[in-house]
């Protein structure tokens, strides 16, 4: 099993550009497509995949979850804190983008209105549909979520381990309930964004099946990777690594633990808000029901699968688990135990959590550090390596008549 995982041990400078190149080139890859003529005749033609269809949409979703997994990795992997409430940043970024997309000015009164539940305002003008509005919306969502991360970090500053995880989970549930009942977020009716309501980027339409949104997601993923790598290799990243290993030892060496934790909370929240904003555009609306705590669990599973503290591991985890969720939506073989008959049917949506659990149990048995662990992480020695070290000469120096010499 260990030899199998060695296949994934490619250098980071090769893995990350490979993922980005494949993402950019996928719409231009030729693939067979079925065409139905007017007379009902079916033909198969070879055309590029394009930007419409299931494959580009799934790639966009994988990239968005990779962005949020990298953001969570700053707290979990770099700092060593188990965060189970990261979905709160995702929900905040999504709801702010949805509100900015549908907000209009009433021509009769000039008041700002948020159409909820399909309500529309005739001859109204969208407030945030000017050129370059979407980058400002994303920046605003990131700043708000960064502030939210700092506010959430103040009461949890001295908490670690399970206590920190429980508190973050509780705060996320409070925010989740608020978004479900608040009127300005749509409440149970949610906020639906029709195609004319979606934000634009320099006059170009942003929708889940447009080239501009596809490459916008790719650019944001690239920016997130670059920012995370610079943070990891910086003085702040080394301080976070020291806090992860031993906060008390880091404090005794002059590291301001509270200060660097706040930086990690703010950066992680900023990236989560950006990912939530992109997720709203991909989903064409905001629904609080889809922002349950299971989204946080999914992101945690992505990091555990790929390797805590590893940027490429976070991306690999998003690719595997998000793709697995999409595969389980398709008809798969089932067995009728009463008759022994095998038939094809779609698995329940909750079945993906079962497969996630099985995957993590197998991974913890054979690969505790993840598939692509952090470059600084040390793997446990196997039995053969332990036996070799026991049989080797462990003496550091030899003592003879002349004195101590190097062994």
N, C-alpha and C positions, 0 to 999 in steps of 0.2 A: 504493500500500500504506500509505503514511503517513497518508493521509486516512481509511483504514478504521480505523486504531488510534485516531484522534481520537474515534471514537464512544464509546470506553471512558473518555474523560477526564472523567468526572463528578466533582464535588467529593466528598471523603471523607465529609463530613457528610451527604451524600445517599446514597452508595453503601452504607455500612455499615448504616444503618437500613433501607434497602431490602432487603438480604439477610436481616436479622433478621425483618422483617415478612413476607416471603415464606416464611421457614421456619416461623413461627408459624401462618400462615394456610393452609399447604398441606393439612393434614388436613381442612380444612373446605371445600375446593374441590370442587364436584360433578364427577363423572367417570362415564362409562358402565362398568357392571360386568355380567358375564354370570352369570346365575342358572340353575341346573339343577334342575328340579322332580323330584319323586319318580318321575314317569312317564318321566323322561329328556328332557323337553321343555326346550329352551334359550330363555331370554328375556333381553333386555338392559334393565336398569334404570339410572337415573341416581341415584347416591348419593354422599355425600362420600367422599373418598379414605380417611379414617380413619387409624388408627395401625398397622394390620396390612397387610402387603403389601410389595411390592418398593420402591415409591416412598418411603414413610416410612423404611424400613430404609436405603436408599441415602442419604437426607438425613442420617440420624444418622451414617453413616460419613463423609460429606463434612464434617460439623461436627467430628467427632473429628479427622480429618486436618487440618482448618483450624486447630484448637487446637495440634496438634503442629507444624504449619508455622510458626505465629506464634512458638512457642517456639524453633524452630531459627533463625528469622529474627533473634532477639536476638543470636545468635553470628555467623551468616553475614552478615546484612544490616546490623545495627547496629555490630558490632565488626569485621567483615571477615575472619573466620576460616572456612575451609572445613572443615566438620564432616561426616565420613562415617560416624560411629558413633552418631548420635542414636537409632538403634533400641534401644540399650542402655537408655535411660531408659524407652522405651515397653515393653520387655520386663519391666523391673523393676517398673514400676507395675502391669502386668498380672498378673505372678506373685504379687505381694504381695496384690492384691485377690482373686485366686483362692484363695490359701491362707486368707485371712481369711474367705472365703465358705464354704468347705467344712470349716474346722476345727471339730471337735466335742470334747466332753468325754465320755470313756467313763464311763457311770454306775457301772460296777463298780469301777474303779480311780481315777477322777477325772483320769486323764492326758489330755493334749491329743493328739488323733489327726488325721491328715490322710488321708482316704480317697483312695487312688490306684488308678487302673485299674479303676474301677467298684466297688471295695470299699466296703461300707457298715457302719455301726455302728448296731445296733438300739437304739431308745429313747434315742438320744443327743441332746443339746441343742447347737445351734449357739452358738458363743461370741460371735459378733458380729452377732446378729440382734435387738438391742435397738433401740428407737426412736432415730433420729438416728445410727445406727452408720455409715451410708455416708459422710456428710461427714467423720467422723473417719478412716475408712479412706482417703479421698481425700487428706486433709491429711497423714496418715502417709506415704502413697506419695510425695507431693510433697516432704516433708522428707527422706525417704531418698534420693530421686533428686537433690535439691539437694546433699546431702552427697556423693553419688556424683559429681556434677559438679565439686565442689571437689576431691575426691581425684583425679579424672581430670585436672583442670587443673594440679595441682602439677607433675607431670613434663613437662607440655607447655607450661609458662608461657613459655618463651623460643623456642618453635617458631612458625613462621608458614608460610603457603603450603602447598606440597605436603607438607612434613615434618609439619605439624600434621595434615593430612588422613590421612596414612598411619598415624600413631600412633593417632588416634581410631578408624580402621578396625580396626587390630590389637586394641585394647582391647575393641571391640565384639565381635569374633570370639571373643576369650577368654571373655567373659561369655556369649556365645551357646552355646559348647561346654559351659560349666559348667551352664547351665540345661538343656541336652539330656541330661546324664548324672546330674545331682543327683537324689537320691531324693525330697527334700522338694518338688521342683517337678513331680514326676510323671515326669520323664525322658522316654523315648520314648512312654510311655503317656499323657502329658499329664494335666492336671487338668480334668475335665469337671464343670460346674456344672449340675445339674438345676434345674428351676424352683423347688422348695422350698429349694434351696441358695443361691439368689441373694440378695444383700443387699437390705435394705429401707430406705426413706426415710420416717421418721416413720410406720411401719406400712403404707406403700404399697409394693406389689411393684414391683421394678425388673427389667424384662425388655425385650428389644429391641422388642417389639410393644405396650408399655404407654404410655399418655399421660405417666405420671410420668417415665419414662426419656427420652422424646422431649423434653420440656420441660426436664429436668435437663441434657441435653446442650446445649440452646439457651442456658440460663442460664450454664453454664460457658463457652461460646463468647463470650457477651456480657462476662463478667467478664475473660476473657483479652484481648479487644479493648481494654477500658477500661484494664487494667493495662499493656498494651503501649504504648498511646498516652501514658499518663502517664509511662512510663519514657522514651519517645522524646523528649518535650518537657521532661524534667527536666534538672537539672544532670548527673546520671549519663548520661543519653542523649547530651548534648552531648559529654561526655568520651569516650563510646564512639565517637561520630562522628569525633572527633579522632584516636582510635586507629586507626580504619578508614582514614582518609586518610593518616596518617603517624605511626607510633608514636614515632619519634625526635623529630619536631617537637612532638608532644603532650607528651613527657617534658620537653623543653626549656622548655615553657610551664608546667610545674608540675603536669602531670597524672600521678598515680600509676598507671602503666599496669598493673602487676600487681594492684593493688587493684581497679581497675574491671573487669579481665578476670575476676577471681574472682567479682565480683558478677554479671557476665553469665553465667558458667558456672552459678552457683547458681540464678538465675532461670530460665534456659533448662532446666536439669534439673528444676526444680520443675514447670514447665508440661508437660514431657515425661512426668513421672510421673502427673500428672492425666489427660493424654490416654491413657496406657496403662491406667489404671484404668477409664476409660470404655470403652476398646476391649475389655477383658475382659468387661464386662457385655454389650456388643453382641455379642460372639462367643460368649457363654455358656461360657467356659472359657479355659484357657491352653494353648497348644501352642507349644513352642519352635521347631518347624519353620516356623511362620508368621512368626517374628520374624527372618528373614534380613536380610542387609545390603541387599537390594533395597528394603526399606521405607525405609531411609535415603536411597537413591538417588531413590525416589519423592518424598520430601519435598524433597530438593534440587531436583528438577525442578519442583516446585510453585513454589519461590521464584524459580528462573530464569525460568520462564514468566510469573509475575505481576510480578516485579521485586524485586530484592534491596533490603531496607530498607523496603519498602512493606507495610503491614498489609493493605490491601485487595488488593494483589497476591498476598499469600500465600493469602488466601481464594479469589480467583479461580483461582489455580493449583490449589488443592485441588478446586474445583468442576469444572474442565475435565478434569484428569487422572484423578480418581477416577471421574467419570462416564464418561470414555472407557474405563476398565477394565471398567466394568459393561456398556457397549455391546458391547465385544468378546466378552463372554460369550454374547451372543445370536447366533442363526443369521444369518450374513452371506453375501452372494454370493461364490462361488468359481468358478474356471475350471479345467476339466480340459484341460490343454494338449495332451494326446494326441488327444482327440476334439473339443475346442473347445466342449464342453458347459458351460453355466453352471448351477450348482446351489447350494442354500442349505445351509450347515453352520456349526457353531460353530468359531471360530478357536482354535488352541491357546492356553493361558494365557500361554505365553512370548511370544506375538505382541504383547502390549501393550508390552513393552520395545522392540520394533521401532518401533511407532508413537510411543512416547515419544521415541526417538532422532530420528525424522524430524521430529517437531514441534519439537524443540529446534534442529535444524539449520536449519530454515526460519526459526525465530524469531531465531537468531543472525545470519542473513543480513539480515533486514529490520527487526528490532527488538532490537538488542543489549541495551538497558536493560530489556527486559520489556514486557509489555502495559500494566501500570499501574506505572510506575517511581516511586521515592520522590520526594516533592515537592521535595526539595533536589537531586535528581540532574539533571545537565545533559545534554541529548541532543546528539549530534554534529551539526554543521552539514552540510546537504546542499550539492550543487554550486551551486544557485541562490543560497543564502544566502551562500556563500563569494564568488561573483561579485559580488553586491550590495555586500558589505563592501569588496571590492577597488576598486570604482568610486566609493565614497563618499569624502567628504573626511575624511581621517584626522588633519588638523592639530588640535591642542588649543588652540593660541594663534596669534594673528596678531601680527606684529611690524611696527609702523609708526613714523612719526617721533615720535609721542606716547609710545611705549613698548609694552609687551605688554598686550594686551587679550584677553578671552575670545573664542574663535572662535565 
